[in-house]
C-alpha cells in the first residue's frame, strides 16, 4: 500500500498541511 505510506509521510513532514489539504 504505497498510498498509505505516502499519506503517513505527508502527515509526518507536514502535519498542519493535512488540515489545509483534506485528501
mmCIF entry with sequence, helices, sheets and N, C-alpha, C, O atoms, coordinates in Angstrom:
data_MODEL
# 
_entry.id   MODEL 
# 
_entity.id                         1 
_entity.type                       polymer 
_entity.pdbx_number_of_molecules   1 
# 
_entity_poly.entity_id                      1 
_entity_poly.type                           'polypeptide(L)' 
_entity_poly.nstd_linkage                   no 
_entity_poly.nstd_monomer                   no 
_entity_poly.pdbx_seq_one_letter_code       
;(UNK)(UNK)(UNK)(UNK)(UNK)(UNK)(UNK)(UNK)(UNK)(UNK)(UNK)(UNK)(UNK)(UNK)(UNK)(UNK)
(UNK)(UNK)(UNK)(UNK)(UNK)(UNK)(UNK)
;
_entity_poly.pdbx_seq_one_letter_code_can   XXXXXXXXXXXXXXXXXXXXXXX 
_entity_poly.pdbx_strand_id                 A 
# 
loop_
_entity_poly_seq.entity_id 
_entity_poly_seq.num 
_entity_poly_seq.mon_id 
_entity_poly_seq.hetero 
1 1  UNK n 
1 2  UNK n 
1 3  UNK n 
1 4  UNK n 
1 5  UNK n 
1 6  UNK n 
1 7  UNK n 
1 8  UNK n 
1 9  UNK n 
1 10 UNK n 
1 11 UNK n 
1 12 UNK n 
1 13 UNK n 
1 14 UNK n 
1 15 UNK n 
1 16 UNK n 
1 17 UNK n 
1 18 UNK n 
1 19 UNK n 
1 20 UNK n 
1 21 UNK n 
1 22 UNK n 
1 23 UNK n 
# 
_struct_asym.id          A 
_struct_asym.entity_id   1 
# 
loop_
_struct_conf.conf_type_id 
_struct_conf.id 
_struct_conf.pdbx_PDB_helix_id 
_struct_conf.beg_label_comp_id 
_struct_conf.beg_label_asym_id 
_struct_conf.beg_label_seq_id 
_struct_conf.pdbx_beg_PDB_ins_code 
_struct_conf.end_label_comp_id 
_struct_conf.end_label_asym_id 
_struct_conf.end_label_seq_id 
_struct_conf.pdbx_end_PDB_ins_code 
_struct_conf.beg_auth_comp_id 
_struct_conf.beg_auth_asym_id 
_struct_conf.beg_auth_seq_id 
_struct_conf.end_auth_comp_id 
_struct_conf.end_auth_asym_id 
_struct_conf.end_auth_seq_id 
_struct_conf.pdbx_PDB_helix_class 
_struct_conf.details 
_struct_conf.pdbx_PDB_helix_length 
HELX_P HELX_P1 AA1 UNK A 2  ? UNK A 13 ? UNK A 2  UNK A 13 1 ? 12 
HELX_P HELX_P2 AA2 UNK A 15 ? UNK A 20 ? UNK A 15 UNK A 20 1 ? 6  
# 
_struct_conf_type.id          HELX_P 
_struct_conf_type.criteria    ? 
_struct_conf_type.reference   ? 
# 
loop_
_atom_site.group_PDB 
_atom_site.id 
_atom_site.type_symbol 
_atom_site.label_atom_id 
_atom_site.label_alt_id 
_atom_site.label_comp_id 
_atom_site.label_asym_id 
_atom_site.label_entity_id 
_atom_site.label_seq_id 
_atom_site.pdbx_PDB_ins_code 
_atom_site.Cartn_x 
_atom_site.Cartn_y 
_atom_site.Cartn_z 
_atom_site.occupancy 
_atom_site.B_iso_or_equiv 
_atom_site.pdbx_formal_charge 
_atom_site.auth_seq_id 
_atom_site.auth_comp_id 
_atom_site.auth_asym_id 
_atom_site.auth_atom_id 
_atom_site.pdbx_PDB_model_num 
ATOM 1  N N  . UNK A 1 1  ? 0.844  -1.206 0.000  1.00 0.00 ? 1  UNK A N  1 
ATOM 2  C CA . UNK A 1 1  ? 0.000  0.000  0.000  1.00 0.00 ? 1  UNK A CA 1 
ATOM 3  C C  . UNK A 1 1  ? 0.879  1.256  0.000  1.00 0.00 ? 1  UNK A C  1 
ATOM 4  O O  . UNK A 1 1  ? 1.181  1.825  1.049  1.00 0.00 ? 1  UNK A O  1 
ATOM 5  N N  . UNK A 1 2  ? 1.272  1.662  -1.182 1.00 0.00 ? 2  UNK A N  1 
ATOM 6  C CA . UNK A 1 2  ? 2.131  2.846  -1.285 1.00 0.00 ? 2  UNK A CA 1 
ATOM 7  C C  . UNK A 1 2  ? 1.355  4.103  -0.879 1.00 0.00 ? 2  UNK A C  1 
ATOM 8  O O  . UNK A 1 2  ? 1.920  5.037  -0.310 1.00 0.00 ? 2  UNK A O  1 
ATOM 9  N N  . UNK A 1 3  ? 0.071  4.112  -1.174 1.00 0.00 ? 3  UNK A N  1 
ATOM 10 C CA . UNK A 1 3  ? -0.754 5.277  -0.858 1.00 0.00 ? 3  UNK A CA 1 
ATOM 11 C C  . UNK A 1 3  ? -0.805 5.528  0.646  1.00 0.00 ? 3  UNK A C  1 
ATOM 12 O O  . UNK A 1 3  ? -0.745 6.671  1.098  1.00 0.00 ? 3  UNK A O  1 
ATOM 13 N N  . UNK A 1 4  ? -0.917 4.449  1.410  1.00 0.00 ? 4  UNK A N  1 
ATOM 14 C CA . UNK A 1 4  ? -0.986 4.583  2.865  1.00 0.00 ? 4  UNK A CA 1 
ATOM 15 C C  . UNK A 1 4  ? 0.310  5.165  3.405  1.00 0.00 ? 4  UNK A C  1 
ATOM 16 O O  . UNK A 1 4  ? 0.300  6.038  4.273  1.00 0.00 ? 4  UNK A O  1 
ATOM 17 N N  . UNK A 1 5  ? 1.426  4.671  2.880  1.00 0.00 ? 5  UNK A N  1 
ATOM 18 C CA . UNK A 1 5  ? 2.729  5.162  3.325  1.00 0.00 ? 5  UNK A CA 1 
ATOM 19 C C  . UNK A 1 5  ? 2.907  6.622  2.923  1.00 0.00 ? 5  UNK A C  1 
ATOM 20 O O  . UNK A 1 5  ? 3.498  7.410  3.661  1.00 0.00 ? 5  UNK A O  1 
ATOM 21 N N  . UNK A 1 6  ? 2.399  6.969  1.762  1.00 0.00 ? 6  UNK A N  1 
ATOM 22 C CA . UNK A 1 6  ? 2.510  8.342  1.282  1.00 0.00 ? 6  UNK A CA 1 
ATOM 23 C C  . UNK A 1 6  ? 1.714  9.281  2.188  1.00 0.00 ? 6  UNK A C  1 
ATOM 24 O O  . UNK A 1 6  ? 2.180  10.364 2.541  1.00 0.00 ? 6  UNK A O  1 
ATOM 25 N N  . UNK A 1 7  ? 0.518  8.854  2.554  1.00 0.00 ? 7  UNK A N  1 
ATOM 26 C CA . UNK A 1 7  ? -0.325 9.664  3.430  1.00 0.00 ? 7  UNK A CA 1 
ATOM 27 C C  . UNK A 1 7  ? 0.339  9.824  4.794  1.00 0.00 ? 7  UNK A C  1 
ATOM 28 O O  . UNK A 1 7  ? 0.305  10.899 5.393  1.00 0.00 ? 7  UNK A O  1 
ATOM 29 N N  . UNK A 1 8  ? 0.948  8.730  5.279  1.00 0.00 ? 8  UNK A N  1 
ATOM 30 C CA . UNK A 1 8  ? 1.618  8.771  6.569  1.00 0.00 ? 8  UNK A CA 1 
ATOM 31 C C  . UNK A 1 8  ? 2.798  9.728  6.509  1.00 0.00 ? 8  UNK A C  1 
ATOM 32 O O  . UNK A 1 8  ? 3.017  10.513 7.432  1.00 0.00 ? 8  UNK A O  1 
ATOM 33 N N  . UNK A 1 9  ? 3.554  9.661  5.424  1.00 0.00 ? 9  UNK A N  1 
ATOM 34 C CA . UNK A 1 9  ? 4.707  10.531 5.235  1.00 0.00 ? 9  UNK A CA 1 
ATOM 35 C C  . UNK A 1 9  ? 4.266  11.995 5.181  1.00 0.00 ? 9  UNK A C  1 
ATOM 36 O O  . UNK A 1 9  ? 4.911  12.873 5.754  1.00 0.00 ? 9  UNK A O  1 
ATOM 37 N N  . UNK A 1 10 ? 3.170  12.238 4.490  1.00 0.00 ? 10 UNK A N  1 
ATOM 38 C CA . UNK A 1 10 ? 2.639  13.594 4.359  1.00 0.00 ? 10 UNK A CA 1 
ATOM 39 C C  . UNK A 1 10 ? 2.242  14.150 5.720  1.00 0.00 ? 10 UNK A C  1 
ATOM 40 O O  . UNK A 1 10 ? 2.498  15.311 6.038  1.00 0.00 ? 10 UNK A O  1 
ATOM 41 N N  . UNK A 1 11 ? 1.598  13.275 6.525  1.00 0.00 ? 11 UNK A N  1 
ATOM 42 C CA . UNK A 1 11 ? 1.149  13.702 7.849  1.00 0.00 ? 11 UNK A CA 1 
ATOM 43 C C  . UNK A 1 11 ? 2.335  13.934 8.782  1.00 0.00 ? 11 UNK A C  1 
ATOM 44 O O  . UNK A 1 11 ? 2.259  14.738 9.711  1.00 0.00 ? 11 UNK A O  1 
ATOM 45 N N  . UNK A 1 12 ? 3.434  13.217 8.521  1.00 0.00 ? 12 UNK A N  1 
ATOM 46 C CA . UNK A 1 12 ? 4.615  13.335 9.377  1.00 0.00 ? 12 UNK A CA 1 
ATOM 47 C C  . UNK A 1 12 ? 5.386  14.618 9.095  1.00 0.00 ? 12 UNK A C  1 
ATOM 48 O O  . UNK A 1 12 ? 5.714  15.361 10.021 1.00 0.00 ? 12 UNK A O  1 
ATOM 49 N N  . UNK A 1 13 ? 5.679  14.884 7.823  1.00 0.00 ? 13 UNK A N  1 
ATOM 50 C CA . UNK A 1 13 ? 6.513  16.050 7.494  1.00 0.00 ? 13 UNK A CA 1 
ATOM 51 C C  . UNK A 1 13 ? 5.693  17.334 7.434  1.00 0.00 ? 13 UNK A C  1 
ATOM 52 O O  . UNK A 1 13 ? 6.226  18.431 7.596  1.00 0.00 ? 13 UNK A O  1 
ATOM 53 N N  . UNK A 1 14 ? 4.373  17.184 7.196  1.00 0.00 ? 14 UNK A N  1 
ATOM 54 C CA . UNK A 1 14 ? 3.534  18.387 7.106  1.00 0.00 ? 14 UNK A CA 1 
ATOM 55 C C  . UNK A 1 14 ? 2.199  18.120 7.772  1.00 0.00 ? 14 UNK A C  1 
ATOM 56 O O  . UNK A 1 14 ? 1.171  17.990 7.106  1.00 0.00 ? 14 UNK A O  1 
ATOM 57 N N  . UNK A 1 15 ? 2.226  18.040 9.088  1.00 0.00 ? 15 UNK A N  1 
ATOM 58 C CA . UNK A 1 15 ? 1.008  17.743 9.847  1.00 0.00 ? 15 UNK A CA 1 
ATOM 59 C C  . UNK A 1 15 ? -0.080 18.798 9.640  1.00 0.00 ? 15 UNK A C  1 
ATOM 60 O O  . UNK A 1 15 ? -1.223 18.431 9.364  1.00 0.00 ? 15 UNK A O  1 
ATOM 61 N N  . UNK A 1 16 ? 0.230  20.100 9.765  1.00 0.00 ? 16 UNK A N  1 
ATOM 62 C CA . UNK A 1 16 ? -0.779 21.148 9.583  1.00 0.00 ? 16 UNK A CA 1 
ATOM 63 C C  . UNK A 1 16 ? -1.276 21.237 8.150  1.00 0.00 ? 16 UNK A C  1 
ATOM 64 O O  . UNK A 1 16 ? -2.396 21.679 7.891  1.00 0.00 ? 16 UNK A O  1 
ATOM 65 N N  . UNK A 1 17 ? -0.415 20.805 7.210  1.00 0.00 ? 17 UNK A N  1 
ATOM 66 C CA . UNK A 1 17 ? -0.807 20.872 5.803  1.00 0.00 ? 17 UNK A CA 1 
ATOM 67 C C  . UNK A 1 17 ? -1.953 19.902 5.526  1.00 0.00 ? 17 UNK A C  1 
ATOM 68 O O  . UNK A 1 17 ? -2.739 20.109 4.602  1.00 0.00 ? 17 UNK A O  1 
ATOM 69 N N  . UNK A 1 18 ? -2.043 18.845 6.329  1.00 0.00 ? 18 UNK A N  1 
ATOM 70 C CA . UNK A 1 18 ? -3.090 17.858 6.115  1.00 0.00 ? 18 UNK A CA 1 
ATOM 71 C C  . UNK A 1 18 ? -4.465 18.493 6.357  1.00 0.00 ? 18 UNK A C  1 
ATOM 72 O O  . UNK A 1 18 ? -5.460 18.106 5.745  1.00 0.00 ? 18 UNK A O  1 
ATOM 73 N N  . UNK A 1 19 ? -4.497 19.468 7.256  1.00 0.00 ? 19 UNK A N  1 
ATOM 74 C CA . UNK A 1 19 ? -5.759 20.140 7.542  1.00 0.00 ? 19 UNK A CA 1 
ATOM 75 C C  . UNK A 1 19 ? -6.128 21.079 6.393  1.00 0.00 ? 19 UNK A C  1 
ATOM 76 O O  . UNK A 1 19 ? -7.303 21.258 6.072  1.00 0.00 ? 19 UNK A O  1 
ATOM 77 N N  . UNK A 1 20 ? -5.105 21.672 5.784  1.00 0.00 ? 20 UNK A N  1 
ATOM 78 C CA . UNK A 1 20 ? -5.341 22.597 4.679  1.00 0.00 ? 20 UNK A CA 1 
ATOM 79 C C  . UNK A 1 20 ? -5.742 21.842 3.422  1.00 0.00 ? 20 UNK A C  1 
ATOM 80 O O  . UNK A 1 20 ? -6.533 22.333 2.617  1.00 0.00 ? 20 UNK A O  1 
ATOM 81 N N  . UNK A 1 21 ? -5.188 20.639 3.258  1.00 0.00 ? 21 UNK A N  1 
ATOM 82 C CA . UNK A 1 21 ? -5.497 19.848 2.067  1.00 0.00 ? 21 UNK A CA 1 
ATOM 83 C C  . UNK A 1 21 ? -6.075 18.491 2.463  1.00 0.00 ? 21 UNK A C  1 
ATOM 84 O O  . UNK A 1 21 ? -5.360 17.489 2.466  1.00 0.00 ? 21 UNK A O  1 
ATOM 85 N N  . UNK A 1 22 ? -7.360 18.454 2.795  1.00 0.00 ? 22 UNK A N  1 
ATOM 86 C CA . UNK A 1 22 ? -8.019 17.193 3.176  1.00 0.00 ? 22 UNK A CA 1 
ATOM 87 C C  . UNK A 1 22 ? -8.167 16.260 1.986  1.00 0.00 ? 22 UNK A C  1 
ATOM 88 O O  . UNK A 1 22 ? -9.070 16.437 1.168  1.00 0.00 ? 22 UNK A O  1 
ATOM 89 N N  . UNK A 1 23 ? -7.297 15.278 1.882  1.00 0.00 ? 23 UNK A N  1 
ATOM 90 C CA . UNK A 1 23 ? -7.343 14.367 0.741  1.00 0.00 ? 23 UNK A CA 1 
ATOM 91 C C  . UNK A 1 23 ? -7.905 13.025 1.177  1.00 0.00 ? 23 UNK A C  1 
ATOM 92 O O  . UNK A 1 23 ? -8.027 12.112 0.360  1.00 0.00 ? 23 UNK A O  1 
# 
